[in-house]
Amino acid sequence: MAALGHEIEVASLDAANAPHVRDFPLRVHALGPGRNTYGFSPNYVRWLQREAPRFDAVIVHGLWQYHSFGAWRALRAMKVPYYVYTHGMLDPYFKHTYPLKHLKKWAYWPWAEYRVLRDAAAVIFTTEEERLLARQSFWLYRANERVVPFGTNAPPPHAQALREVFLSAYPQLRGKRIVLFLGRIHEKKGCDLLIHAFADHAQRDPDAHLVIAGPDATGWQRPLQALARSCSIEDRMTWPGMLQDDMKWGAFYASDVFVLPSHQENFGVAVAEALACGLPVLLSDKVGVWREVENDQAGLVSSDTISGTQRNLLNWHSLDAAAKANMREQARRTFDARFGIASMVDALTALLQPPTPPATRALEQQSPQNTPGALPRKAPAQREPSVN
């Protein structure tokens, strides 16, 4: 957005000396550190009330901490509109998985987050699935809902060179049909389902190899490795840890298919990155983009169960070479049409851009500057602070 002339600043409840604050590429106003996990900062509301008139819009990222409620306190009576990205934080998965935390949120909801959403100019969801699920967590719910698909950057060029970077680091994978999982190793991601399903898939395809790449977020990798041993597929698996930059893109380009059997995923950036590399995706129907993937035939979708994950792998294995090639081509088309960063910027800008009043449009149409051959006026830069 900055490259298009928008001026963007970030207000954060982090400490000013935090490394991620120092290294951030945009201007950051570090107003913390906030107190305890809630992040209360006494300077935050005053700062927003003083500075918000400089901006055309405010974007609030996420819920359940002081930055969202503080934004409501500061902006509800001002003319500057604010917009809220929920980032999956209203998914009913959390209600069922963490019922005690949900009760705590209920005590907080009516006087805080409910008002934050109710009074927002729009509540932004990254997928249609996320929007529909958000209605199921709290019966007291009111929001002006909008869907703005999330976006990410396209991979660097030179796919073959990037593929070689990865295979040079893991030469045992040459000649294998790689089934790739890339993300946090966490129970929510369904890695155990994938191991069980791959054990079945490995019997059909002697050249298949499972790569589970990502940081071990909760110490779950060791139990998963034990599960792989019990399934007799330990030597058919590789655990490279977190992959970044060329290694990450090389893993996508070296793989046969990408699998994400998550129990909850409001979007899934790794899914978009896989599609950008022309890699078909096998998803559970709990991954937010499953409808788009299924409608475009850029991958296969099933339930977040062992049998569902097995079904995805079996259906992929059953496709002939031509059908797989068509799906690879469609994967890239889906990324370009739905999940590229340019598409996201266009959609978000259209939402934030206030409509031109009819009287103003009429005057502009009569303006000499809008007659044929006249030079157009340069539109003023939009300014949006992002509240984290």
N, C-alpha and C positions, 0 to 999 in steps of 0.2 A: 504493500500500500504506500509505503514511503517513496518507492520508486515512481509512483504515479502522481506524486506531489502532495500526498496527504501528510500532515504533521501529526505524529503520534508520540505521546509521552506515557510513561507507566508510573502509577502510584502503587507502592508496595509496602506491606507491613514488615518487610525484612529489615535487618540491620544494615546500615550504610556500608559497613566494612565486610559484608558477606561476599565471598568470591564471585558468586553468580550475579550479584548486583554490580560489582566492579567490571565484570566482563561482558555485561549485557550491551548489545549494539545500539540500543535506543536510549534516550534520556530517561533516567529513573529517579523518582522521588522516593527515597527509602525513609519511611515514616516510623519505622520500628526500632528495636525489636518489640513486637507485640507481647502482651503478657499471656503466659501459659499457652496451651494448645489452641485456645479460642482466638488469640492474637489481638486482644484489645489494645488499642493505642489511643491515648487521649488527644493526640494532635491530628488524628486522621480526619474527623468530621470538620474541624475548623479549617484544615487545609483544603478540603473539597469545596466547602462553602466559599472560600476566598478565591480559589483558582478555577472552579468549574465554568464561570462565565467566559473564560478565554476559549472554551471549546464548543464545538457543534454537537458532540455526543460523547457519552461515557459508556464504556463497555465493562461490565462486571463479570469476572471469570470465577465461576464456582459458587457454592453455597456452604452453609454451616460454620462459617467463621465470621469474625467481626467485619471483614472488608465488605461483605454484602449488606449486612444490616446497617453498617455505618454509612454506606452509599445511599441507602434509603433515607436515613435520618437527614443526611445533608442535602439530598436532591429532590425529595418528594414535593417540596413547595417551590422549586426553582423551574425556570423555563428550559433548562438544559435537559434533554431526554436521556434516560439511561436504559441500557439493554443488558440482558443477563444471559450468559451461556451457562447452562446447568452442568455440562460435561458429565452427563450420566448419573449425577448425584440424586436423582429422583427415581432411579430404577427400582422397581419392587423387589428385585433380587436381594437387595440389602435388607429390606424389611423381613424377608423370610430367613435369611442367613444369619442376621444379627438382630434378633427380636428385642433384646434388652437395649441396644443402642437405638433401635427404632422408637421404643417407649420414651427414651430420653429426648429424641428429636421431636416427638409429639408434644412434649411439654414446652418446647421451644418454638414450634411451628406457628401457632396461631398469632402470636404477637410479634414475630420476627420474619421468618422466611416467607410465610404466606403473604405478608404485606409487601415484601421485596418483589415478589413475582406479580402480585396484583397490580402494583402501581408502575411497573416497568413499561416503557414504550413498546417493548416486545421481549418475549422470552425465546431465546434462540436454541433450537435443537439441530444437531448435525445430521440426523436421519429421521425419516418418517417413523421408524420403529421406536426410536428414543422418545419422540413426541407422544406416541400412543401409550407407551409404558409409563410415562411420567404421571399420567392421570390416575394411576392405580395405587400410588403410595399413600396419599392423604385425601380423605374425603373432602376436607376443606381446601379446595384448590381452584384458583382462578388466574388465568394468564392469557395474554394476547400472544398466541403461539405462532412461531415462524420457523421454517426449516431452511437452514443455510448449510449445505453440505460442507464438511471440513475438507481441507485441501493440503497437499504436500508437494514438494518439489519433484520434478522428474529426475530420474537417475542420470548420472554423467554418461557421456557417450562411450564408445569403445567397449561394448559388452564382452567381446571375446577376451580382451586384455584383463578386464575385471574378473571374469570367470577364472582366468589363469592365476590371478593373484590368490584367489581362495583355494583352488586345487593344488597350487604349489605348497600352501601351508598344510593341506590335508591330502597328501597324495594317495592315501588309501581309498579315497572317494572317486578316483578316476574310473570311468567306465561304469559307475553305479547310477541307478535311477534314484535320485535323492528326494525323499519326502521331507520337507523343511517345515519346522516350527521355529518362529523367531519372535521372541517376546519375553516378558518376565516369567520365570519359572515359579508359578503360583497356583494354588489349588483352583482359583477362579478360572484359570486358563484351560483346564481340562487335559493337562499333560498325561495324567494317568489313563484317561480314556484313549488317548492317542497311542500309548504304549500297548495297551490291550488290543486295540484295533490293528496296529502295525504287526503284531505277532501273527494275526490271521492273514494279513496282506503278504507278509514275508514268505508264507508257504506257497502262495501263488506266483510270486515274482522273486526268483533267486537273486536277481541283481538289485533289488530294492534295498535302500539304506536310509535309516531315519536319523536326521540331524535335529537335535533340540538345542537351539542357540539362544542364550539370554542370561541375564543375571539371576542368581539364586536368591530370590527376594526374601524367602522365609526359611531357608534350610531344608527345602523339600527335595532337592536334587538327590541326596543320598537315599531316601526311601524310594524314589523313582528308579534309581539304578538297581536297587534290590528287586524291585518289581520286574525290571527288564531281565535280570538273572533268572527269576522264577519263571519267566515266559520263554527262556532260552533264546533271547535275541540280543544279549549283551554285546556280542561281537558284530551285530548288525546296526549298532548305534554309535553316534559321535556326539560329544558334549563340548563344543568349542567355547562356551562362555559367551559373554556379551560381544557382539560383532558391531563394528562401527566403520563408517566411511567406506573405503574401497573393499574391505573384507565383507561388509554387509551386502553391498551391491553384488559382489562376486558370488556370494552364497545364493542370492536370488537367481542370478543368471546361470549358475551351475545346477540348479534344481529342476526336477521334473514337475513338481506340484507343491503348493503351499497349503498347510493345514492349520486351522485354528478352531478347535472344538470348544470354545469358551462357554462357561455358564452365564457370563455377563460381559458385554463389551459394547459401550455406547457408540463407538465408531470403529476403531482398529486401524491405526495409521499403518501398521505393517501390512495390512490387507491392501491398502492403496499403493504402498510401495511395491508389493508383489505384482499387482496389476500393471503398474507402470513399467515393469520389466517384462511384460508379456507372459507372466506366470499365472496360470489358472489357480483358483483358490477353492479349497474345500472347507466349508464353514458350517458351524452349528447355527440353528435359527435363533440363537441368543446373541449373535454378533449383529450390531446395529445395521450394517449395510447389506444384510442377507437378501432383502427384497430386491435391491438394485442389482446385485450380482445374479440372482436367479432370473430376474426379468431380462437381463442382457445376455444370459447364457455365457457369462464369463467365469463360471465355476459351478460347483454343486453344493447343495444345502441339505442338511438333515438335522435330526434332533441332537441335543447335547448329552448323548448316552454312548455307551460302548457300541451298541448295535447301530446307532446312527452314524458314528464315525466309521465303523466297518463298512456300512452301506456306501458312504461317500468314496472310500478307497476302492471298493469293489466296482462301483459304477465308473470311476475314473479308469481303472484297469481294463474294463470291458470296452472302452471306446477304441475305435480303430485309429490308425495314424492320421487319417484325414480329419476326423472329428476332433482329435486333440490339437491338431494344427489350427483348425478354425477357432477353437476355444482360446488358444494362445493369442491369435490376432484380435479376437474380441476383447480379451483382457486389457490390452493396451488401448483399444478404442473406448472402453468403459472408463479407464483412468482419465483419458483426455477429455471426455465429455462430462464426467461427473466429479472427479476428485483431484484434478490438477489445481495448482495454486491460483492460476489465473481465473478459473471458474469460481473458486471460492471468493476471491477478491471482488469479482463482478457482482456476485450475489449479495455479499455483505455491503458493498458500496450502495447497491440499489436499495437495500433496506435502510441504511443510515441516511441516504440522501433525502431531505425533506421534499415533498412534492411542491411544484411551483403553483402558487395560487392562480386561478383562472384569469384574474384581472392582470396579473404580472405577465402571464403568457401572452395575453392579447397585446399588451404594450410592447413586448419583445418582438412579436410578429410584425408590428408596425414600425419597429425601429429601423432606421436607414442601415444600421450595421448588419441587419439580417437580410438585406436585399441582395440579389445575385451580384457576385463580384466583390462584395464588401468583405473585409477581414473580420472574422469572428472575435468576440471579446473573450479574453482568457478568464475562465471560471476561477474564483478564489479557492485556495487550497482548503480542503477539509481538515479538521483537527479532531482527533479522537483520543482521549486518554484511556488507557487500559488499566483497570483496577484489579489487582491480584491479591 
